[in-house]
Amino acid sequence: MSFEFLKYEVSDRIAMVTLDRPEAANGLNLGLAQELAKVAKQLAENATVKAVILTASGRFFCAGGDVKAMHDAQEGMAGKTVREIADALHEAIEFFANMRAPLICAVNGTAAGAGFSISVMGDMAIASESAKFTMAYSNIGLSPDGSSSFYLPRLIGLRKTQELMYTNRVLSAQEAKEWGLLNEVVADNELMPRAKKIAQKFVIGSLNSNASIKKLLRQSGFNSLHQQLELESDTIEECADGADGKEGVTSFVEKRKPNFQ
């Protein structure tokens, strides 16, 4: 697949998705949002990829929605323009959430607005020391999108989410880690090596196990205790009967490293 606004490659069962509008701070225009949805759909249908890294070109991770596109929209069409971008982005986010492979967000610079939302939606999130995070929506009279109203309260609680959304406080990468938004902060030149090292751990691990973890965590916010316990029983049974489960148990008994599919 050929793309105009992002880069996409797969190597050694690791997919790399790079937002690539550096001249526009990787702002989300409709084209980028739609391309992201196409890539996410392809990854959700891919049975071989075991890890996905999402990052960006240039100094910014993503400055949010393309405000210029909103401004340039014909009179009375700003809402429709914003809605089209948001819907395409939300389609991408759903595919990323439902794909079997874990998603690693590698935040290389400022993440604002929808960029902030995207930066924390992954199964793992790491950032360079120079990265900064801010919601910024209300600064231009808009409301949050990109799943931030879903993920932020679950990651850091309601009070901290309210502070970020109402005040547009800017967090340094270290503050974002301390708040619970990131797993790690690394030196700028170590971001991609570290992201690839994490991805490699997923590659040698069990895709079926990791996909089951994603499913369990995705449902835990909605299920009753009884429903979640039933889901745990179902998924562990499925894992045990699968090739990876059999290999994992056998390798443990034989005291060797497992060779997962």
Long-range contacts (C-beta under 8 A, 24 or more apart in sequence): 1-38, 1-39, 1-42, 3-35, 3-38, 3-39, 4-31, 4-35, 5-29, 5-31, 5-32, 5-35, 6-32, 6-35, 6-36, 6-39, 7-57, 8-39, 10-46, 10-49, 12-203, 13-48, 13-49, 13-50, 13-51, 13-203, 14-49, 14-50, 14-51, 14-52, 14-53, 14-196, 14-199, 14-200, 14-203, 15-43, 15-46, 15-49, 15-51, 15-52, 15-53, 15-101, 16-52, 16-53, 16-55, 17-52, 17-53, 17-54, 17-55, 18-54, 18-55, 18-56, 18-57, 19-54, 19-55, 19-56, 19-57, 19-61, 19-62, 20-56, 20-57, 21-57, 22-56, 22-57, 22-58, 22-59, 22-60, 23-58, 24-63, 24-66, 24-68, 25-58, 25-59, 25-60, 25-62, 25-63, 25-110, 26-56, 26-57, 26-58, 26-60, 26-61, 26-62, 26-63, 26-115, 27-62, 27-63, 27-64, 27-65, 27-66, 27-67, 27-68, 28-62, 28-64, 28-65, 28-66, 28-85, 28-89, 28-114, 28-115, 29-66, 29-69, 29-85, 30-69, 30-81, 30-84, 30-85, 30-88, 33-84, 33-85, 33-86, 33-88, 33-89, 33-92, 34-88, 36-88, 36-89, 36-92, 37-88, 37-89, 37-91, 37-92, 37-95, 39-92, 40-91, 40-92, 40-93, 40-94, 40-95, 40-96, 40-99, 41-91, 41-95, 43-95, 43-96, 43-99, 43-101, 44-95, 44-96, 44-98, 44-99, 44-100, 46-99, 46-101, 47-100, 49-101, 50-101, 50-202, 50-203, 50-205, 50-207, 50-210, 51-101, 51-102, 51-104, 51-198, 51-199, 51-200, 51-202, 51-203, 52-96, 52-99, 52-101, 52-102, 52-103, 52-104, 52-199, 53-104, 53-106, 53-192, 53-195, 53-196, 53-199, 54-96, 54-103, 54-104, 54-105, 54-106, 54-118, 54-122, 55-105, 55-106, 55-107, 55-108, 55-191, 55-192, 55-195, 56-108, 56-109, 58-108, 58-109, 59-108, 59-109, 59-110, 60-108, 60-109, 60-110, 60-111, 60-115, 61-107, 61-108, 61-109, 61-110, 61-111, 61-115, 61-118, 61-119, 61-131, 62-111, 62-112, 62-113, 62-114, 62-115, 62-118, 62-119, 63-110, 63-112, 63-113, 63-115, 64-112, 64-113, 64-114, 64-115, 64-116, 64-136, 64-137, 65-113, 65-114, 65-142, 65-145, 67-140, 82-142, 86-114, 86-145, 86-146, 89-114, 89-118, 89-145, 89-146, 90-145, 90-146, 90-147, 93-118, 93-121, 93-146, 93-147, 96-121, 96-122, 97-121, 97-214, 97-218, 98-218, 100-207, 100-208, 100-210, 100-211, 100-214, 101-202, 101-207, 101-210, 101-211, 102-202, 102-210, 102-214, 104-195, 104-198, 104-199, 106-191, 106-192, 106-194, 106-195, 107-131, 107-133, 107-173, 107-182, 107-191, 108-188, 108-191, 110-134, 112-136, 113-137, 113-146, 114-145, 114-146, 116-146, 116-148, 117-144, 117-145, 117-146, 117-147, 117-148, 117-151, 118-146, 119-181, 120-148, 120-151, 120-152, 120-155, 120-181, 120-182, 121-146, 121-147, 121-151, 123-214, 124-183, 124-198, 125-181, 125-182, 125-183, 126-182, 126-183, 126-184, 126-185, 126-186, 126-191, 126-194, 126-195, 126-198, 127-173, 127-176, 127-177, 127-182, 127-184, 127-185, 127-186, 127-191, 128-173, 128-185, 128-186, 128-187, 128-188, 128-190, 128-191, 129-173, 129-174, 129-185, 129-186, 129-187, 129-188, 130-173, 130-188, 131-172, 131-173, 131-176, 131-185, 132-170, 132-171, 132-172, 132-173, 133-170, 133-171, 133-173, 133-176, 133-181, 134-164, 134-168, 134-169, 134-170, 134-171, 135-164, 135-165, 135-168, 136-168, 137-165, 137-168, 138-165, 138-166, 138-168, 139-168, 154-221, 155-180, 155-181, 156-180, 156-181, 204-260, 205-260, 206-239, 206-244, 206-245, 206-248, 206-258, 206-260, 207-244, 207-260, 207-261, 208-238, 208-239, 208-242, 208-243, 208-244, 208-245, 209-239, 209-244, 209-245, 209-248, 212-236, 212-238, 212-239
